[in-house]
Amino acid sequence: MVCRAFCKILSLLILVSFLTGVVLATPYSFIDKRGESIIIDVPVKRAIIVISYELIPALNLWNQVVGVSVWAEKNCDIYKAFIKLNPDLKKPTVGAGINLNIEAILKLKPDLIITWTYVPQVVDYLESKGFKVFTIHPDNLAEFYQVLRIYGKLFGKEKRVEEIIKKMEKIFNLIKRRIHGIPPEKRKKILHLGGKPTMVSAGIGITNDLINLVGGINPAATIKERYAEVSVERILIWDPDVIFIWGNAGYNENWLFENLQWRHIRAVKNRQVYKLPDWSTWSPRVALVALYMAMKTYPEYFKDIDFEKIADDFYRKIFSISYYYVKKYEKY
């Protein structure tokens, strides 16, 4: 009898939800990057996104996000383009990831704060104030897909996430098909430089995955860290064929070309040094970063590929905005 009554009540709630369009909250349990178990009612209605804010337009989270990092306004071309088109989409800022404004966060009353693991003390402090915090720091593409799928569950966007992953995989598969026939002895050594020319992407991280995916060899991969500071002498010994510079670095290709210490490195001698677009690799745009790297590393295999045409199609399908319009807000 009790079971029958419960089933009737549940059926009534489902019917009311269907007729009114109200989505019933459901507890969702998951593990974040710290290994912490988090239980939260989904779909989340009031999130603060400190990191990975490119997922706001990708998943159409504008009505479920109440605050963002100041970095979204300062550094993210896609976010800036959207709020220029529609100022009503602009969200209050809550400071930066390592220096969050607790008073601003308290006023916004978030259900969830999404940030990274960079400063554990900040996360501990937020939790001490009663906030639920989801930390991310994907160290490979597989982990990034996991993050995307958690986002899908958190915001009720599971179907959309799978569509995005499918479109990313389409670009990755294009790259794999093109470089498939390159023999191992012809694979080029690729080095990725960070905020300082001597800070390299090592054997852990999405960048190392991208180097492998585009058919390259990362000479720094033997260092089992995300990043490592090394000497110019060590880079000379590695003698990379191609060098990519992090898009947000404060220097460019010319700095290497004009530096006497670097002139004997093969990539510099052959002018095979490229500054990457300033795009996050914790974003669907990581697929386009991979295509850019592949085309610069092995141009002979991608002669018929129009990068900007592919990028525009990707932007329109993933972000619902034109690549050419967003490009006006890129930093140079």
C-alpha positions in Angstrom: 0.0 0.0 0.0 2.8 2.4 1.0 4.7 1.5 -2.2 1.6 2.1 -4.3 1.0 5.5 -2.8 4.7 6.5 -3.3 4.5 5.5 -7.0 1.4 7.6 -7.4 3.1 10.6 -5.8 6.2 10.1 -8.0 4.0 9.8 -11.1 2.2 13.0 -10.2 5.5 14.9 -9.7 6.7 13.7 -13.1 3.5 14.8 -14.7 3.6 18.2 -13.1 7.2 18.6 -14.2 6.3 17.7 -17.7 3.3 20.1 -17.9 5.1 23.0 -16.2 8.6 22.6 -17.7 10.1 22.6 -14.2 13.1 20.2 -14.0 13.1 18.2 -10.7 16.4 18.4 -8.9 18.3 15.0 -8.6 21.3 14.3 -6.4 24.4 13.6 -8.4 27.6 12.2 -6.9 31.0 12.5 -8.5 34.7 12.6 -7.7 36.8 15.7 -8.6 40.5 16.1 -9.4 41.4 16.1 -5.7 39.7 12.8 -5.2 37.0 14.5 -3.2 33.5 13.1 -3.4 30.8 15.8 -4.1 27.1 15.4 -3.9 24.9 18.1 -5.5 21.4 18.5 -6.8 21.4 18.7 -10.6 20.8 20.5 -12.8 22.9 23.2 -11.2 21.2 26.6 -11.4 23.7 29.0 -9.9 27.3 28.2 -10.8 30.4 30.3 -10.6 32.9 29.3 -13.2 36.5 30.4 -12.4 38.1 28.2 -15.0 36.9 26.6 -18.3 34.6 29.5 -19.0 34.6 28.7 -22.8 32.2 26.0 -21.8 29.6 28.6 -21.0 28.8 29.3 -24.7 29.6 25.8 -25.8 27.0 24.3 -23.5 24.7 27.4 -23.5 25.0 27.9 -19.7 24.3 31.6 -19.7 21.2 31.2 -17.5 22.9 28.7 -15.1 26.0 30.8 -14.4 26.0 33.7 -12.0 29.7 34.6 -11.9 33.0 34.2 -13.7 36.7 34.9 -13.1 37.9 38.3 -14.1 40.1 36.4 -16.6 37.1 35.6 -18.7 36.7 39.3 -19.4 40.4 40.1 -19.8 41.6 37.1 -21.7 38.9 35.0 -23.3 38.1 36.2 -26.8 34.9 34.1 -27.1 33.5 35.5 -23.9 34.4 39.0 -24.9 32.8 38.6 -28.3 29.5 37.3 -26.8 29.1 40.1 -24.2 29.9 42.7 -27.0 27.1 41.2 -29.0 24.8 41.0 -26.0 25.8 43.0 -22.9 23.0 41.3 -20.9 25.1 38.1 -21.0 27.9 39.7 -18.9 28.4 38.0 -15.5 29.7 39.6 -12.3 33.3 38.8 -11.8 34.7 37.2 -8.6 38.4 37.9 -8.9 41.0 35.5 -10.2 41.6 31.8 -9.4 44.4 32.5 -6.9 42.8 35.6 -5.4 39.0 35.2 -5.3 36.7 37.8 -3.9 34.8 36.0 -1.1 32.4 38.9 -0.5 31.4 38.9 -4.2 30.9 35.1 -4.1 28.7 35.3 -1.0 26.4 37.9 -2.7 26.0 35.5 -5.7 24.9 32.6 -3.5 26.2 29.9 -5.9 25.2 26.2 -5.8 28.6 25.3 -7.1 32.0 26.9 -7.7 34.1 25.4 -10.5 37.8 26.1 -10.2 41.2 24.5 -10.7 43.5 22.7 -8.2 46.3 25.3 -8.6 46.1 26.7 -5.0 44.6 24.1 -2.6 44.4 26.7 0.2 41.9 28.7 -1.8 39.7 25.7 -2.3 39.9 24.7 1.4 38.9 28.2 2.4 35.9 28.2 0.0 34.7 24.9 1.5 35.2 26.2 5.0 32.7 28.9 4.1 30.2 26.2 3.2 30.5 26.4 -0.6 30.6 23.3 -2.8 33.7 23.3 -5.0 34.4 21.2 -8.1 38.1 21.3 -8.9 39.5 20.4 -12.4 42.9 20.0 -13.9 42.7 17.5 -16.8 46.2 16.0 -17.4 45.3 14.4 -20.8 42.5 14.4 -23.4 40.7 11.5 -21.8 40.5 13.4 -18.5 39.2 16.4 -20.4 36.4 14.3 -21.9 35.6 13.2 -18.3 35.4 16.8 -17.2 33.1 17.6 -20.2 30.8 14.7 -19.3 30.6 15.8 -15.6 29.6 19.2 -16.9 26.9 17.5 -18.9 25.5 15.8 -15.8 25.9 18.9 -13.6 24.0 21.2 -16.0 21.6 18.8 -17.7 23.6 19.0 -21.0 24.6 15.4 -21.5 23.4 15.2 -25.1 25.1 18.4 -26.0 28.4 17.2 -24.5 28.4 14.1 -26.7 27.7 16.3 -29.8 30.8 18.4 -28.9 33.0 15.4 -28.3 31.9 14.0 -31.7 32.9 17.2 -33.5 36.2 17.3 -31.7 36.9 13.7 -32.6 36.1 14.5 -36.3 39.1 16.9 -36.3 41.4 14.6 -34.4 40.6 11.8 -36.8 41.3 14.0 -39.8 44.8 14.6 -38.3 45.4 11.0 -37.6 44.5 10.0 -41.1 46.8 12.5 -42.6 49.9 11.7 -40.5 49.3 7.9 -40.4 51.8 7.1 -43.1 54.7 9.0 -41.7 57.4 6.5 -40.7 58.8 6.6 -37.2 62.2 7.9 -38.4 60.5 10.9 -40.1 58.6 12.0 -37.0 59.7 15.5 -35.9 60.7 16.5 -32.5 58.4 19.1 -31.1 59.0 21.3 -28.1 56.4 23.5 -26.5 57.6 26.5 -24.5 55.6 28.2 -21.8 55.5 31.6 -20.1 59.4 31.6 -20.1 61.4 30.2 -23.1 63.1 27.7 -20.8 59.8 26.5 -19.3 58.8 23.4 -21.4 55.7 21.2 -21.5 56.9 17.9 -20.2 55.5 14.4 -20.0 52.2 15.1 -18.2 49.5 17.2 -19.6 47.2 17.8 -22.6 50.0 19.5 -24.6 52.1 16.3 -24.5 49.0 14.4 -25.7 48.7 16.9 -28.6 52.3 16.5 -29.6 51.8 12.7 -29.8 48.5 13.1 -31.6 50.0 15.3 -34.4 52.7 12.7 -35.0 55.5 14.5 -33.1 58.0 13.4 -30.5 58.2 15.5 -27.3 61.9 15.4 -26.2 60.8 16.7 -22.7 58.4 13.8 -22.2 60.9 11.9 -20.1 60.4 14.5 -17.4 57.3 13.2 -15.6 55.9 16.6 -14.7 53.4 19.0 -16.3 56.1 21.7 -16.9 59.8 21.8 -16.3 62.3 24.6 -16.3 65.4 23.5 -18.2 68.6 25.2 -19.5 69.1 26.4 -23.0 72.0 23.9 -23.2 69.5 21.1 -22.7 67.3 22.4 -25.4 70.3 22.5 -27.7 70.9 18.8 -27.0 67.3 18.0 -27.7 67.6 20.1 -30.9 63.8 20.2 -31.7 62.6 20.4 -35.3 59.6 22.5 -34.4 58.9 24.8 -31.5 55.5 26.1 -30.4 55.1 28.9 -27.9 52.2 29.1 -25.5 49.7 31.6 -26.8 49.7 33.7 -23.7 53.5 34.0 -23.4 54.9 37.5 -23.3 57.3 36.8 -26.1 57.0 35.6 -29.7 59.0 33.9 -32.5 61.2 36.9 -33.1 62.6 36.8 -29.6 64.0 33.3 -30.4 65.1 34.3 -33.9 67.1 37.3 -32.5 68.6 35.5 -29.5 72.2 34.4 -30.0 71.8 31.5 -27.5 69.0 30.0 -29.6 70.3 30.4 -33.1 72.0 27.0 -33.4 68.7 25.1 -32.5 67.3 23.5 -35.6 63.8 24.9 -35.3 65.2 28.4 -34.9 67.7 28.0 -37.8 64.9 26.8 -40.0 62.5 29.3 -38.7 60.1 26.6 -37.6 58.9 28.4 -34.5 55.2 29.3 -34.1 53.3 31.1 -31.4 50.0 29.3 -30.8 46.6 31.0 -30.8 45.8 32.1 -27.2 43.2 29.4 -26.8 42.6 27.2 -23.7 43.4 23.5 -24.1 40.6 22.9 -21.5 38.1 23.8 -24.1 36.6 22.2 -27.3 39.1 24.5 -29.1 41.8 22.1 -28.2 40.9 20.2 -31.4 41.7 23.3 -33.4 45.0 23.8 -31.5 45.9 20.2 -32.6 45.0 20.9 -36.2 47.1 24.1 -36.2 50.1 22.2 -34.7 49.7 19.4 -37.3 49.5 21.8 -40.2 52.7 23.7 -39.1 54.6 20.5 -38.3 53.8 18.6 -41.5 52.5 21.2 -44.0 53.0 18.8 -46.9 50.2 16.5 -45.5 47.7 19.4 -45.1 48.1 21.4 -48.3 44.4 21.2 -49.2 43.2 22.1 -45.7 41.7 25.6 -45.2 42.3 26.1 -41.4 40.1 29.2 -41.1 37.2 27.6 -43.0 37.3 24.5 -40.6 37.6 26.8 -37.6 34.6 28.9 -38.7 32.5 25.8 -39.2 33.6 24.5 -35.7 32.9 27.8 -34.0 29.4 28.1 -35.5 28.5 24.5 -34.5 30.2 24.5 -31.0 29.9 28.1 -29.9 27.1 29.5 -32.1 29.3 32.4 -33.2 31.6 33.1 -36.2 35.3 32.5 -35.9 36.0 35.6 -37.9 34.0 37.8 -35.5 35.7 36.3 -32.4 39.1 36.8 -34.1 38.7 40.5 -33.6 39.0 40.0 -29.8 42.1 37.8 -29.9 45.2 39.2 -28.2 48.2 39.7 -30.5 
